[in-house]
Amino acid sequence: MDAKRRPQFNNLLRVLNRQAPERPTLFEFFLNGPLYKKLSGPAFTVDPAPIAQMRLLVAAFQAAGYDYATVSGSRLGFPAGARGHGGSTVSMNEGAVINDRASFEAYAWPDPDAMDYSALEAIRPDLPEGMKLIVCGPGGVLENVMNLVGYEATCYLTLDDPRLAADIFAAVGTRLVRHYQIVGRYDTVGAMISNDDWGFKSQPMLSPDAMREFVFPWHRKIVETIHAAGRPAILHSCGNLETIMDDIIDDLKYDGKHSYEDTIMPVEQTYDKYHKRIAIMGGIDLDFVVRSAPEQVRQRSLAMLERCKRDGGFALGTGNSVPEYVPQANYFAMVGAATDLDYSALK
């Protein structure tokens, strides 16, 4: 593949500062296994060791034309019970492990300080000049609470026992804050993602008032922590968040927002409405990318790049991620609109 495009993380920083980058810039939360394999080539490995997987991601993201690679940083997690029954649909109420004060106090809460973040330093020799890591969280505040408690039970708990609800949110939130504090020690990291799905297609999962009472205080601390480390904070959150966008921008002070759907608000409209207040990361609707012809994907991507050429504050990518069912030709049509790279050499 043509190697003329070299990583320049400063371009992504310009996007996150709502400025025009020096060249079209890409952003994606994650790709998929076959795509990582194709892109990383000789660097591909099935070795599960964190440093081996991080090397694979760096090689793949670089080959695709990104200025960064998204990694998790450590294996911090909040284990819940079994979810689903082996099918593709998983109930948001299954697998709950906390249902009262006793089960909350008995839960084996993970300790971020006991986790191994050393791969964030060990990757240094493998990180190309100009490239940085973007570290995400092990899920987010609301996501993890709902995994532990169940969605419906979380809704009821905020009303029936708000003190216990607040304690559960605090138990998750304090650990996520600590996660980002630790990540901020590593200068291989250029930005951080706070990944926490908040909404359905019609509205947030909790009422705006409940979000402000239980969820946002911890996101405010997460953003403050990321900013204190001198890094920009990106929110990845799916769903219709129109009723809380002012909170995301003015209260929580996220630098960039990721995850958009045409059925909620097409990225073109979102950009026109919000780009002067927050960076628009990705946004080419995933369903559109899947169902359209490659040339249609390319043309919409080119039009979006032209739309933001003057004001900036936009990085090209899908509205959510690149799962395996995305045709690879369509994915390459999208990123090729920004990179002009020749992907035909990829076997």
C-alpha positions in Angstrom: 0.0 0.0 0.0 1.1 3.6 -0.7 3.0 4.8 2.4 2.9 8.5 1.5 0.5 9.3 4.3 2.3 9.4 7.6 0.7 9.7 11.0 0.3 13.3 12.3 -1.6 13.2 15.5 -1.6 17.0 15.6 -4.2 16.9 12.8 -6.6 15.1 15.2 -5.8 17.6 17.9 -6.8 20.4 15.5 -10.1 18.6 14.8 -10.7 18.3 18.6 -10.0 22.0 19.0 -12.6 22.7 16.3 -10.1 23.8 13.8 -9.3 22.7 10.2 -6.6 20.0 10.0 -3.8 20.3 7.5 -5.3 17.4 5.6 -8.5 15.2 5.8 -8.4 13.3 9.1 -10.0 9.9 10.0 -11.6 8.8 13.2 -13.0 5.4 14.2 -13.7 3.8 17.6 -12.9 0.3 16.5 -12.7 -1.9 13.3 -13.0 -5.7 13.3 -10.9 -8.9 13.3 -10.8 -9.7 9.6 -10.0 -6.0 8.8 -7.3 -5.8 11.5 -5.8 -9.0 9.9 -5.9 -7.6 6.4 -4.5 -4.2 7.4 -1.8 -5.4 9.8 -0.4 -8.0 7.4 2.8 -9.5 8.8 2.1 -7.9 12.2 -1.1 -9.9 12.7 -1.0 -12.2 15.6 -3.5 -14.2 17.7 -1.3 -13.8 20.8 -3.7 -12.5 23.4 -1.0 -10.7 25.4 -1.9 -6.9 25.7 1.3 -5.7 24.1 0.9 -8.1 21.1 -2.7 -7.0 20.6 -1.6 -3.3 20.9 1.1 -3.8 18.3 -1.5 -5.3 15.9 -3.8 -2.4 16.4 -1.1 0.2 15.8 0.0 -1.6 12.6 -3.6 -1.8 11.4 -4.7 1.7 12.2 -1.5 3.1 10.6 -2.0 1.1 7.4 -5.5 2.4 7.1 -4.3 6.0 7.3 -5.2 6.9 10.9 -3.1 9.1 13.1 -3.7 7.0 16.2 -4.8 3.6 17.4 -7.6 3.0 19.8 -6.7 0.7 22.7 -8.2 -0.2 26.1 -5.0 0.3 28.2 -5.7 -2.5 30.7 -8.0 -5.3 31.4 -10.0 -3.4 34.0 -13.6 -4.6 34.0 -16.8 -4.9 36.0 -17.8 -8.6 35.6 -21.5 -9.3 35.6 -23.4 -12.5 35.2 -24.1 -14.4 32.0 -25.7 -12.3 29.3 -28.1 -13.8 26.7 -28.3 -17.4 25.5 -25.8 -17.5 22.7 -27.9 -15.6 20.2 -27.3 -12.1 18.7 -30.0 -10.4 20.9 -29.2 -9.7 24.5 -31.7 -8.4 27.0 -30.6 -5.3 28.9 -32.1 -6.9 32.0 -30.2 -10.2 32.0 -27.1 -11.0 34.0 -27.7 -8.6 36.9 -25.5 -9.3 40.0 -26.5 -6.4 42.2 -30.1 -6.1 43.4 -29.9 -4.7 46.9 -27.5 -3.3 49.5 -26.2 -6.7 50.6 -25.3 -7.7 47.0 -23.7 -4.3 46.4 -21.5 -4.6 49.4 -20.6 -8.2 48.6 -19.6 -7.5 45.0 -15.9 -7.9 44.2 -15.1 -4.4 42.9 -12.0 -4.2 40.7 -9.1 -2.1 41.7 -7.6 -0.1 38.8 -4.3 0.2 40.7 -4.0 -3.6 40.6 -4.3 -3.7 36.8 -1.4 -3.8 34.4 -1.1 -0.7 32.2 2.5 -1.3 31.3 1.7 -2.0 27.6 1.1 1.7 27.3 4.8 2.2 27.8 6.0 -1.0 26.2 4.4 0.0 22.9 6.7 3.0 22.6 9.3 1.4 20.2 6.4 0.2 17.9 4.6 3.5 17.7 5.4 5.3 14.5 6.7 8.9 14.6 3.7 11.2 14.8 1.3 8.6 16.0 -0.4 8.4 19.4 -2.7 6.0 21.2 -6.3 6.9 22.1 -7.3 5.0 25.2 -10.9 4.1 25.9 -12.6 2.9 29.1 -13.8 -0.6 30.1 -17.3 0.6 29.2 -18.8 3.7 30.8 -20.6 4.8 34.0 -24.2 4.1 32.9 -23.3 1.0 30.8 -21.5 -0.7 33.7 -24.2 0.1 36.2 -26.8 -1.3 33.9 -24.7 -4.4 33.3 -24.5 -4.9 37.1 -28.0 -4.0 38.0 -30.1 -4.5 34.8 -31.7 -1.7 32.8 -35.2 -1.8 34.3 -33.9 -2.3 37.8 -31.6 0.7 37.4 -34.6 2.8 36.4 -36.6 1.7 39.4 -33.6 2.0 41.8 -33.1 5.7 41.0 -36.6 6.3 42.2 -37.1 3.7 44.9 -33.7 3.8 46.6 -31.8 6.8 45.2 -29.1 6.4 48.0 -28.2 2.9 46.9 -28.4 4.0 43.2 -26.0 6.8 44.0 -23.6 4.5 45.8 -23.5 2.0 42.9 -22.9 4.9 40.4 -20.1 6.1 42.7 -18.5 2.7 42.9 -18.3 2.5 39.2 -17.5 6.2 38.6 -14.6 6.4 41.1 -12.9 3.4 39.4 -13.3 4.9 35.9 -11.9 8.2 37.1 -8.9 6.3 38.5 -8.5 4.4 35.2 -8.2 7.7 33.3 -5.8 9.1 36.0 -3.5 6.2 35.4 -3.7 6.4 31.6 -2.8 10.0 31.8 0.6 9.2 33.1 1.7 7.8 29.7 2.9 10.2 27.1 2.2 7.6 24.4 -1.4 8.5 24.9 -2.7 11.5 22.9 -6.4 11.5 23.8 -9.0 9.5 25.7 -12.4 8.2 24.9 -15.2 7.9 27.5 -17.4 5.3 26.0 -20.8 5.1 27.5 -24.0 4.4 25.5 -26.8 6.6 26.8 -29.7 6.5 24.5 -32.3 4.8 22.3 -33.2 6.2 18.9 -35.9 8.3 20.5 -34.5 9.5 23.8 -31.9 8.9 26.6 -32.2 5.7 28.6 -32.8 7.7 31.8 -34.6 11.0 32.0 -32.4 14.1 31.6 -32.9 14.8 35.3 -31.8 11.3 36.3 -28.8 11.6 34.0 -27.8 14.9 35.7 -28.2 13.4 39.1 -26.5 10.0 38.8 -24.5 9.9 35.6 -23.2 13.3 34.7 -21.3 14.0 38.0 -19.0 11.1 37.2 -18.6 12.1 33.6 -17.7 15.6 34.7 -15.0 14.2 36.9 -13.8 11.9 34.0 -13.4 14.9 31.7 -11.7 17.0 34.4 -9.3 14.1 34.9 -8.5 13.8 31.2 -8.1 17.6 30.8 -5.9 17.7 33.9 -3.6 15.3 32.1 -3.4 17.7 29.2 -5.5 15.5 26.8 -8.7 16.0 24.9 -11.8 14.0 26.0 -14.0 12.3 23.4 -17.5 11.0 24.3 -18.6 7.9 22.4 -22.3 7.5 23.1 -25.1 6.1 21.0 -28.7 7.1 20.9 -30.8 10.3 20.6 -29.1 12.7 23.0 -30.6 15.9 21.7 -32.2 16.8 25.1 -28.8 16.6 26.8 -26.4 17.9 24.2 -26.1 21.2 26.0 -25.1 19.3 29.1 -22.5 17.3 27.1 -21.0 20.5 25.7 -21.4 23.2 28.3 -21.5 21.3 31.6 -19.4 18.1 31.0 -17.1 20.0 28.5 -16.3 17.1 26.1 -14.1 18.1 23.2 -15.6 15.7 20.7 -18.7 13.6 20.3 -18.8 10.3 18.4 -21.8 8.0 17.3 -24.5 9.3 14.9 -27.4 7.8 13.0 -29.3 9.1 10.0 -32.6 8.0 11.7 -31.8 10.4 14.6 -30.0 13.3 12.9 -27.7 12.9 9.8 -24.2 13.9 10.4 -24.5 16.7 7.9 -27.2 18.4 10.0 -25.4 17.6 13.2 -22.2 19.3 11.9 -24.1 22.4 10.8 -25.8 22.6 14.2 -23.0 21.8 16.6 -19.5 22.0 15.0 -18.8 25.4 16.4 -19.3 24.0 20.0 -17.9 20.5 19.8 -15.9 18.4 17.3 -17.9 16.0 15.2 -16.1 12.6 15.1 -17.1 10.2 12.4 -20.8 10.1 11.5 -21.3 8.5 8.1 -24.3 6.4 9.0 -23.4 2.7 9.5 -26.5 1.4 7.8 -25.7 3.6 4.8 -22.1 2.3 4.7 -23.4 -1.3 4.8 -26.2 -1.0 2.2 -24.8 1.5 -0.3 -22.5 1.0 -3.3 -18.8 1.8 -2.7 -19.0 4.9 -4.9 -22.0 6.2 -3.0 -20.1 5.9 0.2 -17.1 7.6 -1.3 -19.2 10.5 -2.7 -21.0 11.1 0.6 -17.6 11.0 2.4 -16.1 13.5 -0.1 -19.1 15.8 0.3 -18.8 15.8 4.1 -15.1 16.6 3.9 -15.9 19.5 1.5 -18.6 20.7 3.9 -16.2 21.0 6.8 -13.2 22.1 4.8 -13.3 25.8 5.9 -14.4 25.5 9.6 -12.8 22.1 10.5 -13.9 20.3 13.6 -14.7 17.1 11.7 -12.9 13.7 11.3 -14.2 11.2 8.8 -15.5 7.8 9.9 -18.6 5.7 10.4 -21.4 6.7 12.7 -20.4 4.0 15.2 -17.8 1.4 14.4 -16.8 -1.1 11.6 -18.3 -4.5 12.5 -17.5 -7.5 10.3 -20.7 -7.2 8.3 -19.5 -3.9 6.7 -18.3 -4.7 3.2 -14.6 -4.1 3.1 -14.9 -2.4 -0.3 -17.3 0.1 1.3 -15.0 0.8 4.3 -12.1 1.4 2.0 -14.2 3.7 -0.2 -14.9 5.8 2.9 -11.4 6.1 4.2 -10.0 6.4 0.7 -12.0 9.7 0.4 -9.7 11.1 3.1 -6.4 9.4 2.4 -6.1 8.9 -1.4 -4.2 5.7 -0.4 -4.2 2.7 -2.7 -5.6 -0.3 -0.8 -5.5 -2.6 -3.7 -2.2 -4.1 -2.5 -3.9 -5.5 0.6 -4.6 -9.3 0.1 
